[in-house]
Amino acid sequence: MRIVLIPDLNVEGWRSMALYAEQLQRWLPQLAPEWDFVIAGLLMPAWGRRPLFRFAARYLALPWSVARISRERGANLHHILDHSYAHVGRWLDRWRTIVTAHDLYPYHLLAAGERSARAHARNAVLRWVLASLRETAHVIADSEFTKSELVQWLGYPEDRITVIPLGGDHVNAPPMSAGEAAEVRAQLGVPRGARFVLHVGSCEDRKNIPTLLRAFARLRALAGEDLYLVQVGGRFAPFHWELIDRLGIARCVRQLSGLSWERLALVYRSAALMLFPSTYEGFGLPVLEAMRVGTPVVALAAGAVPEVLGDAGILVRDNEAEALAEAAARVLEDERMREELVRKARCRARAFTWEETARRVLDVYRVLAGS
């Protein structure tokens, strides 16, 4: 059995998509050594990040390359590892092609109805990609939430969707020494003895950054002004910085990116809690990462986050800064609650491993190959 795995272009910079590809490339050959797994990707130089080159590579060069590799290697199945690349399936046998859908956010971008020339061009491409996703033989969804969206918004047959959660064991943080803790705080710019609230992810609209900032400002009033906010992985827009200034929290907000998984795990472990007010998640990997290392999570009950967090964190129903701040204050002030959340989170996170993800992906391959 020969399976062609199709990852994103290396210049995309989508860390969670790269992680998914890396973990499947690691585990699939270990679990099925008798099978041949072929990686059909394009390695682009740094200048490939430029929009025109990236567009040409994503929509022309990569599909052509994958189709050639499939023919030459005699592929039995193809697995497109990110729904953003579902269009590649148009160059392949659709009945031997699987796509992993991590979310259906492209549909919601279309539904937003933005009318600029740039949005019009983007939406034309999104419609084409979503139509390609609709035509594939089988879809792997990260969550029941994403499965429901595939059925509701794309009309994709429910019996051709398999839900396979992501793993979280790429982050591990054993107890830190005093020196390591001091080093992490120095890197973050958080004074010794101060606590910090963590947010991990991008700063795009669905991450609800204005609500995060307002909730943090309110939390400082409720729980004490020795609190800092550390945002990892995004880049605040100018209007975010303007809000930070208006709220009077500029001196206690930190932002950084480019951390290794090992370093990120130490940051999670050092945080007092993670605040995650995202309004849309196809899975919510940062939530699972925090659970894995025992960082309490306060999150908005939106998208797939409730599936991941369960009762191992605090889910807030109202998308209001006040509600998020009050929930976070309870976690900071109630040590027994905090200890119970940490215990539940670590226990629940143990069920989410990349080995199990890969094992279930193999089951999909076997079923599709047999049909």
Secondary structure, DSSP 8 states (H G I E B T S, - for coil): -EEEEE---TTS--HHHHHHHHHHHHHHHHH-TTSEEEE------GGGGSHHHHHHIIIIIHHHHHHHHHHHHT-SEEEESSGGGGGGGGGS-GGGEEEEE---HHHHHHHTT--SHHHHHHHHHHHHHHHHHHTSSEEEESSHHHHHHHHHHH---GGGEEE-----TT-------HHHHHHHHHHHT--TT-EEEEEES--SGGG-HHHHHHHHHHHHHHH-TTEEEEEES----HHHHHHHHHHT-GGGEEEE----HHHHHHHHHH-SEEEE--S--SS-HHHHHHHHHT--EEEE--TTHHHHHTTSSEEE-S--HHHHHHHHHHHHH-HHHHHHHHHHHHHHHTT--HHHHHHHHHHHHHHHHH-
